[in-house]
Amino acid sequence: MIINRKCLARKKLENLKQGYSAYAETEEVARLIEKELTQLNIPVYIDRTPIGWWFIPEKKQTTLH
């Protein structure tokens, strides 16, 4: 089965937009996700490991007055 990497990256990006973490096994998918996150200005923590990339949404800090 052939998996479209752009489609896979878009699905993972949608999860990130909803506040969920995403995992990419390949550098190509990770690059696609990073590119879109930069364009959308969505802050995430990226954990690069030898076996893949974890994209973890950064929580917005709220200020209490």
PyMOL Python script that loads the backbone (N, CA, C, O; Angstrom):
from pymol import cmd

cmd.read_pdbstr("""\
ATOM      1  N   MET A   1       0.836  -1.164   0.000  1.00  0.00           N
ATOM      2  CA  MET A   1       0.000   0.000   0.000  1.00  0.00           C
ATOM      3  C   MET A   1       0.893   1.243   0.000  1.00  0.00           C
ATOM      4  O   MET A   1       1.871   1.312   0.744  1.00  0.00           O
ATOM      5  N   ILE A   2       0.551   2.213  -0.833  1.00  0.00           N
ATOM      6  CA  ILE A   2       1.288   3.463  -0.909  1.00  0.00           C
ATOM      7  C   ILE A   2       0.585   4.500  -0.042  1.00  0.00           C
ATOM      8  O   ILE A   2      -0.624   4.707  -0.146  1.00  0.00           O
ATOM      9  N   ILE A   3       1.368   5.143   0.810  1.00  0.00           N
ATOM     10  CA  ILE A   3       0.811   6.161   1.698  1.00  0.00           C
ATOM     11  C   ILE A   3       1.304   7.522   1.221  1.00  0.00           C
ATOM     12  O   ILE A   3       2.506   7.742   1.075  1.00  0.00           O
ATOM     13  N   ASN A   4       0.374   8.421   0.982  1.00  0.00           N
ATOM     14  CA  ASN A   4       0.714   9.774   0.572  1.00  0.00           C
ATOM     15  C   ASN A   4       1.229  10.526   1.799  1.00  0.00           C
ATOM     16  O   ASN A   4       0.484  10.754   2.752  1.00  0.00           O
ATOM     17  N   ARG A   5       2.507  10.908   1.770  1.00  0.00           N
ATOM     18  CA  ARG A   5       3.118  11.549   2.936  1.00  0.00           C
ATOM     19  C   ARG A   5       2.533  12.929   3.219  1.00  0.00           C
ATOM     20  O   ARG A   5       2.447  13.334   4.379  1.00  0.00           O
ATOM     21  N   LYS A   6       2.130  13.656   2.177  1.00  0.00           N
ATOM     22  CA  LYS A   6       1.518  14.973   2.396  1.00  0.00           C
ATOM     23  C   LYS A   6       0.176  14.821   3.099  1.00  0.00           C
ATOM     24  O   LYS A   6      -0.162  15.609   3.983  1.00  0.00           O
ATOM     25  N   CYS A   7      -0.581  13.815   2.709  1.00  0.00           N
ATOM     26  CA  CYS A   7      -1.878  13.557   3.353  1.00  0.00           C
ATOM     27  C   CYS A   7      -1.657  13.156   4.810  1.00  0.00           C
ATOM     28  O   CYS A   7      -2.386  13.605   5.695  1.00  0.00           O
ATOM     29  N   LEU A   8      -0.676  12.331   5.056  1.00  0.00           N
ATOM     30  CA  LEU A   8      -0.349  11.899   6.410  1.00  0.00           C
ATOM     31  C   LEU A   8       0.061  13.097   7.273  1.00  0.00           C
ATOM     32  O   LEU A   8      -0.363  13.214   8.422  1.00  0.00           O
ATOM     33  N   ALA A   9       0.887  13.985   6.710  1.00  0.00           N
ATOM     34  CA  ALA A   9       1.324  15.176   7.441  1.00  0.00           C
ATOM     35  C   ALA A   9       0.130  16.077   7.757  1.00  0.00           C
ATOM     36  O   ALA A   9       0.058  16.636   8.852  1.00  0.00           O
ATOM     37  N   ARG A  10      -0.811  16.228   6.815  1.00  0.00           N
ATOM     38  CA  ARG A  10      -1.990  17.066   7.041  1.00  0.00           C
ATOM     39  C   ARG A  10      -2.839  16.521   8.180  1.00  0.00           C
ATOM     40  O   ARG A  10      -3.348  17.288   8.998  1.00  0.00           O
ATOM     41  N   LYS A  11      -2.994  15.197   8.238  1.00  0.00           N
ATOM     42  CA  LYS A  11      -3.786  14.587   9.317  1.00  0.00           C
ATOM     43  C   LYS A  11      -3.126  14.824  10.670  1.00  0.00           C
ATOM     44  O   LYS A  11      -3.804  15.119  11.655  1.00  0.00           O
ATOM     45  N   LYS A  12      -1.818  14.695  10.714  1.00  0.00           N
ATOM     46  CA  LYS A  12      -1.098  14.925  11.968  1.00  0.00           C
ATOM     47  C   LYS A  12      -1.168  16.399  12.362  1.00  0.00           C
ATOM     48  O   LYS A  12      -1.255  16.724  13.546  1.00  0.00           O
ATOM     49  N   LEU A  13      -1.130  17.286  11.375  1.00  0.00           N
ATOM     50  CA  LEU A  13      -1.242  18.711  11.630  1.00  0.00           C
ATOM     51  C   LEU A  13      -2.612  19.049  12.215  1.00  0.00           C
ATOM     52  O   LEU A  13      -2.710  19.884  13.114  1.00  0.00           O
ATOM     53  N   GLU A  14      -3.652  18.419  11.723  1.00  0.00           N
ATOM     54  CA  GLU A  14      -4.995  18.646  12.265  1.00  0.00           C
ATOM     55  C   GLU A  14      -5.057  18.237  13.740  1.00  0.00           C
ATOM     56  O   GLU A  14      -5.690  18.919  14.546  1.00  0.00           O
ATOM     57  N   ASN A  15      -4.405  17.131  14.091  1.00  0.00           N
ATOM     58  CA  ASN A  15      -4.346  16.718  15.500  1.00  0.00           C
ATOM     59  C   ASN A  15      -3.653  17.782  16.343  1.00  0.00           C
ATOM     60  O   ASN A  15      -4.097  18.098  17.447  1.00  0.00           O
ATOM     61  N   LEU A  16      -2.565  18.329  15.818  1.00  0.00           N
ATOM     62  CA  LEU A  16      -1.832  19.361  16.548  1.00  0.00           C
ATOM     63  C   LEU A  16      -2.685  20.611  16.740  1.00  0.00           C
ATOM     64  O   LEU A  16      -2.654  21.228  17.805  1.00  0.00           O
ATOM     65  N   LYS A  17      -3.435  20.979  15.731  1.00  0.00           N
ATOM     66  CA  LYS A  17      -4.317  22.153  15.831  1.00  0.00           C
ATOM     67  C   LYS A  17      -5.356  21.962  16.927  1.00  0.00           C
ATOM     68  O   LYS A  17      -5.798  22.932  17.542  1.00  0.00           O
ATOM     69  N   GLN A  18      -5.748  20.713  17.173  1.00  0.00           N
ATOM     70  CA  GLN A  18      -6.744  20.411  18.198  1.00  0.00           C
ATOM     71  C   GLN A  18      -6.114  20.226  19.577  1.00  0.00           C
ATOM     72  O   GLN A  18      -6.810  19.934  20.550  1.00  0.00           O
ATOM     73  N   GLY A  19      -4.791  20.400  19.656  1.00  0.00           N
ATOM     74  CA  GLY A  19      -4.112  20.310  20.951  1.00  0.00           C
ATOM     75  C   GLY A  19      -3.542  18.945  21.284  1.00  0.00           C
ATOM     76  O   GLY A  19      -3.070  18.725  22.399  1.00  0.00           O
ATOM     77  N   TYR A  20      -3.580  18.013  20.320  1.00  0.00           N
ATOM     78  CA  TYR A  20      -3.035  16.682  20.549  1.00  0.00           C
ATOM     79  C   TYR A  20      -1.615  16.587  20.021  1.00  0.00           C
ATOM     80  O   TYR A  20      -1.239  17.316  19.103  1.00  0.00           O
ATOM     81  N   SER A  21      -0.830  15.699  20.593  1.00  0.00           N
ATOM     82  CA  SER A  21       0.526  15.452  20.120  1.00  0.00           C
ATOM     83  C   SER A  21       0.477  14.634  18.835  1.00  0.00           C
ATOM     84  O   SER A  21      -0.513  13.967  18.536  1.00  0.00           O
ATOM     85  N   ALA A  22       1.573  14.705  18.084  1.00  0.00           N
ATOM     86  CA  ALA A  22       1.668  13.933  16.847  1.00  0.00           C
ATOM     87  C   ALA A  22       3.067  13.339  16.749  1.00  0.00           C
ATOM     88  O   ALA A  22       4.031  13.900  17.270  1.00  0.00           O
ATOM     89  N   TYR A  23       3.165  12.197  16.072  1.00  0.00           N
ATOM     90  CA  TYR A  23       4.432  11.500  15.910  1.00  0.00           C
ATOM     91  C   TYR A  23       4.704  11.274  14.426  1.00  0.00           C
ATOM     92  O   TYR A  23       3.817  10.847  13.687  1.00  0.00           O
ATOM     93  N   ALA A  24       5.915  11.558  13.998  1.00  0.00           N
ATOM     94  CA  ALA A  24       6.315  11.311  12.614  1.00  0.00           C
ATOM     95  C   ALA A  24       7.489  10.344  12.610  1.00  0.00           C
ATOM     96  O   ALA A  24       8.489  10.562  13.295  1.00  0.00           O
ATOM     97  N   GLU A  25       7.359   9.282  11.837  1.00  0.00           N
ATOM     98  CA  GLU A  25       8.430   8.281  11.774  1.00  0.00           C
ATOM     99  C   GLU A  25       9.498   8.630  10.754  1.00  0.00           C
ATOM    100  O   GLU A  25      10.634   8.166  10.864  1.00  0.00           O
ATOM    101  N   THR A  26       9.149   9.446   9.754  1.00  0.00           N
ATOM    102  CA  THR A  26      10.113   9.761   8.701  1.00  0.00           C
ATOM    103  C   THR A  26      10.470  11.236   8.702  1.00  0.00           C
ATOM    104  O   THR A  26       9.677  12.084   9.112  1.00  0.00           O
ATOM    105  N   GLU A  27      11.674  11.527   8.239  1.00  0.00           N
ATOM    106  CA  GLU A  27      12.139  12.902   8.170  1.00  0.00           C
ATOM    107  C   GLU A  27      11.288  13.719   7.196  1.00  0.00           C
ATOM    108  O   GLU A  27      11.032  14.900   7.434  1.00  0.00           O
ATOM    109  N   GLU A  28      10.859  13.104   6.122  1.00  0.00           N
ATOM    110  CA  GLU A  28      10.048  13.814   5.137  1.00  0.00           C
ATOM    111  C   GLU A  28       8.736  14.315   5.745  1.00  0.00           C
ATOM    112  O   GLU A  28       8.369  15.474   5.550  1.00  0.00           O
ATOM    113  N   VAL A  29       8.035  13.459   6.472  1.00  0.00           N
ATOM    114  CA  VAL A  29       6.777  13.852   7.114  1.00  0.00           C
ATOM    115  C   VAL A  29       7.055  14.909   8.188  1.00  0.00           C
ATOM    116  O   VAL A  29       6.294  15.868   8.321  1.00  0.00           O
ATOM    117  N   ALA A  30       8.121  14.743   8.941  1.00  0.00           N
ATOM    118  CA  ALA A  30       8.472  15.714   9.980  1.00  0.00           C
ATOM    119  C   ALA A  30       8.740  17.078   9.361  1.00  0.00           C
ATOM    120  O   ALA A  30       8.298  18.094   9.898  1.00  0.00           O
ATOM    121  N   ARG A  31       9.457  17.121   8.239  1.00  0.00           N
ATOM    122  CA  ARG A  31       9.737  18.385   7.568  1.00  0.00           C
ATOM    123  C   ARG A  31       8.456  19.054   7.085  1.00  0.00           C
ATOM    124  O   ARG A  31       8.303  20.268   7.214  1.00  0.00           O
ATOM    125  N   LEU A  32       7.539  18.272   6.533  1.00  0.00           N
ATOM    126  CA  LEU A  32       6.262  18.817   6.067  1.00  0.00           C
ATOM    127  C   LEU A  32       5.465  19.417   7.223  1.00  0.00           C
ATOM    128  O   LEU A  32       4.879  20.491   7.092  1.00  0.00           O
ATOM    129  N   ILE A  33       5.449  18.719   8.347  1.00  0.00           N
ATOM    130  CA  ILE A  33       4.727  19.211   9.522  1.00  0.00           C
ATOM    131  C   ILE A  33       5.374  20.499  10.032  1.00  0.00           C
ATOM    132  O   ILE A  33       4.680  21.476  10.310  1.00  0.00           O
ATOM    133  N   GLU A  34       6.709  20.499  10.153  1.00  0.00           N
ATOM    134  CA  GLU A  34       7.413  21.691  10.642  1.00  0.00           C
ATOM    135  C   GLU A  34       7.158  22.896   9.742  1.00  0.00           C
ATOM    136  O   GLU A  34       6.953  24.006  10.232  1.00  0.00           O
ATOM    137  N   LYS A  35       7.169  22.685   8.447  1.00  0.00           N
ATOM    138  CA  LYS A  35       6.933  23.768   7.492  1.00  0.00           C
ATOM    139  C   LYS A  35       5.550  24.381   7.699  1.00  0.00           C
ATOM    140  O   LYS A  35       5.409  25.603   7.742  1.00  0.00           O
ATOM    141  N   GLU A  36       4.542  23.539   7.824  1.00  0.00           N
ATOM    142  CA  GLU A  36       3.177  24.031   8.025  1.00  0.00           C
ATOM    143  C   GLU A  36       3.022  24.724   9.377  1.00  0.00           C
ATOM    144  O   GLU A  36       2.349  25.750   9.474  1.00  0.00           O
ATOM    145  N   LEU A  37       3.636  24.173  10.411  1.00  0.00           N
ATOM    146  CA  LEU A  37       3.558  24.786  11.740  1.00  0.00           C
ATOM    147  C   LEU A  37       4.169  26.180  11.735  1.00  0.00           C
ATOM    148  O   LEU A  37       3.655  27.092  12.382  1.00  0.00           O
ATOM    149  N   THR A  38       5.260  26.341  11.009  1.00  0.00           N
ATOM    150  CA  THR A  38       5.912  27.643  10.910  1.00  0.00           C
ATOM    151  C   THR A  38       5.004  28.635  10.193  1.00  0.00           C
ATOM    152  O   THR A  38       4.860  29.779  10.625  1.00  0.00           O
ATOM    153  N   GLN A  39       4.395  28.196   9.101  1.00  0.00           N
ATOM    154  CA  GLN A  39       3.509  29.082   8.335  1.00  0.00           C
ATOM    155  C   GLN A  39       2.274  29.475   9.141  1.00  0.00           C
ATOM    156  O   GLN A  39       1.785  30.598   9.027  1.00  0.00           O
ATOM    157  N   LEU A  40       1.772  28.547   9.956  1.00  0.00           N
ATOM    158  CA  LEU A  40       0.576  28.809  10.754  1.00  0.00           C
ATOM    159  C   LEU A  40       0.897  29.454  12.104  1.00  0.00           C
ATOM    160  O   LEU A  40      -0.001  29.844  12.851  1.00  0.00           O
ATOM    161  N   ASN A  41       2.195  29.558  12.399  1.00  0.00           N
ATOM    162  CA  ASN A  41       2.655  30.150  13.663  1.00  0.00           C
ATOM    163  C   ASN A  41       2.058  29.413  14.870  1.00  0.00           C
ATOM    164  O   ASN A  41       1.567  30.035  15.812  1.00  0.00           O
ATOM    165  N   ILE A  42       2.110  28.084  14.821  1.00  0.00           N
ATOM    166  CA  ILE A  42       1.631  27.252  15.926  1.00  0.00           C
ATOM    167  C   ILE A  42       2.848  26.795  16.732  1.00  0.00           C
ATOM    168  O   ILE A  42       3.698  26.075  16.208  1.00  0.00           O
ATOM    169  N   PRO A  43       2.940  27.207  17.999  1.00  0.00           N
ATOM    170  CA  PRO A  43       4.110  26.833  18.800  1.00  0.00           C
ATOM    171  C   PRO A  43       4.021  25.380  19.293  1.00  0.00           C
ATOM    172  O   PRO A  43       3.039  24.977  19.917  1.00  0.00           O
ATOM    173  N   VAL A  44       5.061  24.619  19.000  1.00  0.00           N
ATOM    174  CA  VAL A  44       5.135  23.241  19.473  1.00  0.00           C
ATOM    175  C   VAL A  44       6.547  22.949  19.948  1.00  0.00           C
ATOM    176  O   VAL A  44       7.510  23.586  19.521  1.00  0.00           O
ATOM    177  N   TYR A  45       6.649  21.985  20.829  1.00  0.00           N
ATOM    178  CA  TYR A  45       7.936  21.447  21.247  1.00  0.00           C
ATOM    179  C   TYR A  45       8.200  20.242  20.355  1.00  0.00           C
ATOM    180  O   TYR A  45       7.331  19.383  20.202  1.00  0.00           O
ATOM    181  N   ILE A  46       9.390  20.169  19.764  1.00  0.00           N
ATOM    182  CA  ILE A  46       9.723  19.042  18.893  1.00  0.00           C
ATOM    183  C   ILE A  46      10.805  18.223  19.569  1.00  0.00           C
ATOM    184  O   ILE A  46      11.903  18.714  19.832  1.00  0.00           O
ATOM    185  N   ASP A  47      10.484  16.982  19.844  1.00  0.00           N
ATOM    186  CA  ASP A  47      11.432  16.041  20.445  1.00  0.00           C
ATOM    187  C   ASP A  47      11.949  15.135  19.341  1.00  0.00           C
ATOM    188  O   ASP A  47      11.246  14.236  18.880  1.00  0.00           O
ATOM    189  N   ARG A  48      13.175  15.376  18.923  1.00  0.00           N
ATOM    190  CA  ARG A  48      13.790  14.579  17.858  1.00  0.00           C
ATOM    191  C   ARG A  48      14.537  13.418  18.500  1.00  0.00           C
ATOM    192  O   ARG A  48      15.468  13.622  19.279  1.00  0.00           O
ATOM    193  N   THR A  49      14.126  12.207  18.172  1.00  0.00           N
ATOM    194  CA  THR A  49      14.761  11.015  18.729  1.00  0.00           C
ATOM    195  C   THR A  49      15.339  10.189  17.579  1.00  0.00           C
ATOM    196  O   THR A  49      15.042  10.463  16.417  1.00  0.00           O
ATOM    197  N   PRO A  50      16.153   9.189  17.886  1.00  0.00           N
ATOM    198  CA  PRO A  50      16.700   8.343  16.826  1.00  0.00           C
ATOM    199  C   PRO A  50      15.624   7.568  16.046  1.00  0.00           C
ATOM    200  O   PRO A  50      15.869   7.127  14.923  1.00  0.00           O
ATOM    201  N   ILE A  51      14.450   7.406  16.636  1.00  0.00           N
ATOM    202  CA  ILE A  51      13.420   6.618  15.950  1.00  0.00           C
ATOM    203  C   ILE A  51      12.264   7.458  15.401  1.00  0.00           C
ATOM    204  O   ILE A  51      11.344   6.906  14.798  1.00  0.00           O
ATOM    205  N   GLY A  52      12.293   8.796  15.598  1.00  0.00           N
ATOM    206  CA  GLY A  52      11.224   9.621  15.061  1.00  0.00           C
ATOM    207  C   GLY A  52      11.135  10.968  15.746  1.00  0.00           C
ATOM    208  O   GLY A  52      11.969  11.324  16.578  1.00  0.00           O
ATOM    209  N   TRP A  53      10.102  11.709  15.375  1.00  0.00           N
ATOM    210  CA  TRP A  53       9.883  13.062  15.866  1.00  0.00           C
ATOM    211  C   TRP A  53       8.546  13.140  16.576  1.00  0.00           C
ATOM    212  O   TRP A  53       7.523  12.716  16.038  1.00  0.00           O
ATOM    213  N   TRP A  54       8.555  13.690  17.798  1.00  0.00           N
ATOM    214  CA  TRP A  54       7.325  13.960  18.539  1.00  0.00           C
ATOM    215  C   TRP A  54       7.056  15.454  18.470  1.00  0.00           C
ATOM    216  O   TRP A  54       7.940  16.263  18.751  1.00  0.00           O
ATOM    217  N   PHE A  55       5.849  15.816  18.100  1.00  0.00           N
ATOM    218  CA  PHE A  55       5.415  17.203  18.072  1.00  0.00           C
ATOM    219  C   PHE A  55       4.405  17.372  19.204  1.00  0.00           C
ATOM    220  O   PHE A  55       3.342  16.750  19.206  1.00  0.00           O
ATOM    221  N   ILE A  56       4.756  18.221  20.162  1.00  0.00           N
ATOM    222  CA  ILE A  56       3.926  18.397  21.354  1.00  0.00           C
ATOM    223  C   ILE A  56       3.496  19.859  21.424  1.00  0.00           C
ATOM    224  O   ILE A  56       4.344  20.742  21.552  1.00  0.00           O
ATOM    225  N   PRO A  57       2.198  20.128  21.341  1.00  0.00           N
ATOM    226  CA  PRO A  57       1.737  21.514  21.386  1.00  0.00           C
ATOM    227  C   PRO A  57       2.143  22.184  22.698  1.00  0.00           C
ATOM    228  O   PRO A  57       2.057  21.586  23.771  1.00  0.00           O
ATOM    229  N   GLU A  58       2.588  23.442  22.588  1.00  0.00           N
ATOM    230  CA  GLU A  58       2.914  24.205  23.784  1.00  0.00           C
ATOM    231  C   GLU A  58       1.632  24.811  24.319  1.00  0.00           C
ATOM    232  O   GLU A  58       0.831  25.367  23.567  1.00  0.00           O
ATOM    233  N   LYS A  59       1.450  24.700  25.592  1.00  0.00           N
ATOM    234  CA  LYS A  59       0.261  25.272  26.215  1.00  0.00           C
ATOM    235  C   LYS A  59       0.451  26.763  26.361  1.00  0.00           C
ATOM    236  O   LYS A  59       1.526  27.235  26.729  1.00  0.00           O
ATOM    237  N   LYS A  60      -0.611  27.502  26.066  1.00  0.00           N
ATOM    238  CA  LYS A  60      -0.565  28.946  26.229  1.00  0.00           C
ATOM    239  C   LYS A  60      -0.660  29.273  27.710  1.00  0.00           C
ATOM    240  O   LYS A  60      -1.489  28.717  28.432  1.00  0.00           O
ATOM    241  N   GLN A  61       0.202  30.186  28.154  1.00  0.00           N
ATOM    242  CA  GLN A  61       0.179  30.598  29.552  1.00  0.00           C
ATOM    243  C   GLN A  61      -0.880  31.664  29.725  1.00  0.00           C
ATOM    244  O   GLN A  61      -0.993  32.591  28.923  1.00  0.00           O
ATOM    245  N   THR A  62      -1.634  31.519  30.760  1.00  0.00           N
ATOM    246  CA  THR A  62      -2.627  32.545  31.075  1.00  0.00           C
ATOM    247  C   THR A  62      -2.109  33.371  32.230  1.00  0.00           C
ATOM    248  O   THR A  62      -1.482  32.854  33.154  1.00  0.00           O
ATOM    249  N   THR A  63      -2.376  34.646  32.166  1.00  0.00           N
ATOM    250  CA  THR A  63      -1.940  35.520  33.249  1.00  0.00           C
ATOM    251  C   THR A  63      -3.124  35.809  34.146  1.00  0.00           C
ATOM    252  O   THR A  63      -4.207  36.166  33.682  1.00  0.00           O
ATOM    253  N   LEU A  64      -2.901  35.652  35.419  1.00  0.00           N
ATOM    254  CA  LEU A  64      -3.930  35.927  36.403  1.00  0.00           C
ATOM    255  C   LEU A  64      -3.720  37.316  36.975  1.00  0.00           C
ATOM    256  O   LEU A  64      -2.595  37.680  37.318  1.00  0.00           O
ATOM    257  N   HIS A  65      -4.756  38.073  37.078  1.00  0.00           N
ATOM    258  CA  HIS A  65      -4.651  39.434  37.624  1.00  0.00           C
ATOM    259  C   HIS A  65      -5.265  39.488  38.994  1.00  0.00           C
ATOM    260  O   HIS A  65      -5.278  40.546  39.623  1.00  0.00           O
TER     261      HIS A  65
END
""", "prot")
cmd.dss("prot")
cmd.show_as("cartoon", "prot")
cmd.util.cbc("prot")
cmd.orient("prot")
